[in-house]
Amino acid sequence: MNKNYKKFIKEQLPFNNEMLSFWNANGYLVIDQFYSSLECDNIKNRANHLIYNFDPQNYINKSVFDTNHQKHAEDKYFLESGDKIHFFFENKAFDKNGNLTNSIEFVINKIGHALHDLDPEFYNFSHNKVLDNIAKSIGIKSPKLLQSMYIFKQPHIGGEVLCHQDSTFLYTKPETAVGFWIAIEDATIDNGCLWVATGSHKGPLRKLFARQNGKMEMKIIDLTPFEKTDTAIEVKKGTLILLHGRLHHYSSENKSNKSRHAYSLHVVDGDAIYPKENWLQRDSLPLKGFV
């Protein structure tokens, strides 16, 4: 396992040649201390406020987000969440009778997918000039915020996210998707930090999650096996991680007693074509930039 990856800090910004060189070579970039502890606490409190005001008893579908079985791919609540704020449960959130196994704040998997546009506090957290400069520095000419997710990675039940490439799910022509992943709490191997396959963004896109004949299907477009993840990105609260759309990455199940809250934005180039076959559509909400 490679633990000796390069970390940058916010004070080194604006984006420089050393950062760009690391990004191009490795397909990811880590910037420590990007958000303050107070900013992270505030957005965490806002996420908790949203779930405390969400009543699961009135929620018939009980949508579960589980990348092992992809059942959410047939879930109307999930597929219509691109321009809304929806709530998704952990796979182990309900008992055999359909009742919650714990209080609501400990069984939600994530909130998505338009927090950055529809909630004022998440809007302010997401839209800023520094992120805009970073996006343009790595070649995104007209950065547009496509989706956002607040991820809880709950203690003991926080689900595994299988190895994948983000462009599989957020495809543009040409490919432009980049993940902006923020640690709202410390992320460690024990509580399910990100793992990446260094340099794997240089290979082909393996799969495409696309709408075919009225339903979502995972299409194999290249049979090359995924490269083995070699780097655990253990980071402190407030760290920003950039993830190339073709980079192979995953996170394991959280079996520890500590949560691993994170906030993830996915950005695409507004000059690229965004196919109607993509699962995430924003029919009622035009894409906005960082500024």
N, C-alpha and C positions, 0 to 999 in steps of 0.2 A: 504494500500500500504506500502510495506517495503522499507524504504529509508536508513536503517542502515546496508547496506552491507559493507563488508570489502574492503578497497582499499589498494593496495600496491603501492610502488614507485620503479622506476628503480634502485635506489641506494641499494635496498634490494636484488637485484640479485647478484650472481647466484641463481637460483631457489632453494628454501629451503623447509623444511618439513612443515612449516606453510602454505606456498603457496599450496603445494601439498595436504594438508589436506582440505583446503578450496575448491580447485578444485574438489577433489573426492566427497565431501559432497554436493556441490552446482551445479556443471556442468558448471560454468563460473568463470572467474577470471579477475579482473581489475587492471591494472598497470598504474598508473598516470605518466606523464612526460616521457613517453618512447621515443617519438620523440620530438625534439625541435620545437619551433615555426617556426624557419627558415626552417627546413626540411619540415614541413607541408606546408608552403607558397610556397616553391620551387616545391613540387609535385602538389600542386593546380595550380600553374602557368603552369606546364607542361601539366596537363589535359586540361586547357583552350587553350593552344597552339594547342593541338591535335584537339579539336573541331573547333577552328577557321580555321583550314586547312582541315576540312571536309565539303564538299559541299552537302547539303541535296537536292539541285535541281537535282543532278545527281543520287539521291538515290530513286529508283522507289518504293521499297517496304514500306518505312516508317515504319520500325519495331518498334512496341510499346511494352514495357515491362509492363505487368499488371498482378499481381498475382491473382486478383479477377476472371478474365476470362480465363487466361492461353492461350490466342491466340498465344503467341509466341511459344507455344509448337508445332505448325504446321508450323512455319516460318523457311524456309530453311536458311535464313541469320542468325537467332539465332542458329539453330542446328549445323551450320558449323563454329561457332565462337570459338570453344575450342582451336584452335591453331592459332587464328588471333586476330586482334584488330578491333572490330566492335562497332558501335554506336547505342544506343537504346533510343527511345523517350518516354516522358511522355504521358500518356493517353490523356491529354488535350493539347497536343502540336500543334494540327492541327484544323483548323475550318472546317465547313461542305464542303468547297470547296477544302480542302486538303492543304491549305496554313498555314504556321507557324503563331501561335498566338503571338509570341514574337521573339526576336532575339535569335540566335542559342544557346547562352550560358545559356539561361533561360528555355530551353525546352528539353534538353537532360536528360534522366533518369540516364543512366550509360554508361560506356565504359567497354567492356569485350572481351575476357576472358583470353587473354595471354599477358597482359601488362607487367607482371613481367619477361617475357622472351624476348619479341620483342622490347620493348622500353628501351633504355639505362638508362634513368633516373629512370624509374620505376624498372628496374632491380637492380640498386644500392640501391634503397629504400627498396626493398624486400629481397634481399639476404644478410644476415649477420649472424655472429657466435652467437650472443645473441639469436636471434630467433631460431636458430638451437639447442642451449642448452635448451631452454624452451620446444621445441617440444620433445626432447629426454627425458626430465625430467618428462613429463606427459605420457611417455610410447610409443612414436612413435619411433621405432627402426631405421628406415631409412626414415626420413622425405623427402617427395617430394611435390613440389609446383604444385598443380593441376590446379587451376584457380585463377584469380584476377579480381576484379571489382572496378572501381572508380565510386562511387555513389554520385549524386549531391543533391538529395532530395530538389528540387527547391522550392523557396518561393511560397506559395499559391496553387501550383499544385503538389508538390512532393508526389508521390503515396504511398498508404498504402501497406505494405508487410504483408500478412496474416500470422497468427501463423503457424509455420512449424518446422520441424527438418531437419537440413542440410543433414543428411545421406539419406533422402528421394531422394535427387537429386544427391548425390555424394556417391554412395554405394560401399563399398568394403567388401570382405569376408576374415577375420572378419571385422566388422565395425571399421574404423579408422579415419574418417573425423573429422577435427577440424578447426574451423574458427578463423582466426587472424584478428580482426576488429579494424581499427585505426581511431580515430576521427581526421579528417583534420580541422574541425571547431568544436566549442563547440556544444554538443548535449544536448538538453533539452526536456522536455515534450512538450513544445509549438512547437518546430520545428521537432519533430518526432524521439526522441531518441529510443534506443532499450528497449524493455520490455522482461523480462524472467520469466519463471516459475521455481522458485528455486527447485533444486533437481529432476526436471522432467526427467533428463537424465537417471535416474535409471529405468524408465519404458520402455515398448517395443517400437519398431519402428512401427509407425501407417500406413505409406503409403510408396509406392515405385514408383517413376517416371521412367518407364522402356519402352524400345522399344519392341513393340509387333506387329508382322505382318507388319513390315515396317513403323509403326507410333508410336508416343509417347502416352502412356496411364498412368493415375494415378491409381495405384492398391491399394486397401485397404487390408492391411495384418493383421491389428488388430483393432477391433471395439472399444477399450477403448477410451473414449473421451479425447481430449487434456486437460491437467491440466490448471487451470486458472493462467494467468501471474500475479505475485505479486510484481515485482520489476522493477521500472523504472531506467535504468542505465544512469543517467545524468552525463556526463563527460566533462572535459575540452579538448581543442585542444591538440593533441599529445598523448592522452591516448590509450593504447592497451587493448582490451578486447578479452579474449579467450572464445570460445563457443564450448562446446561438441557437437558432431554430432547428439546426440539424445535430446539435450536441446530444449524445446519449447520456441520459441521467435518470436517476431514480431516488426514492427514499424508502427505507425499510419501515416496518411496523414499529410503533413506539411501545415498547414493553416496559419502559421505565415508569417511575411515579411522577415525572415532570413533563408538563406539556411542552410543545414546540410550536408556538404561534408564529405565523409568517404571513406576509402580504405579498401577493404576486400580481404584477401588471404585465400584460403582453401587448407589445407595440408592433405595428406594421407600417409599411410605407404607403402613404395615401396615394402615391403615384402608381402603385402596383394594382393589378386586377385581383379583386377578392371574389372568388367564384360563388355562385348561388348554391353549389353542392356542399359547401362547408356547413357543419352543424350549427355554428354560431351565426345568427343573423340578427341585425339590429334595424328592423324595418321602421320602427318609430323613433329611433334615436341616432341622428347623424354622428359620425365619428368626430372627435375633437382632438386637438393637439395638446402638448404639455402647457403651452402658453396661448 
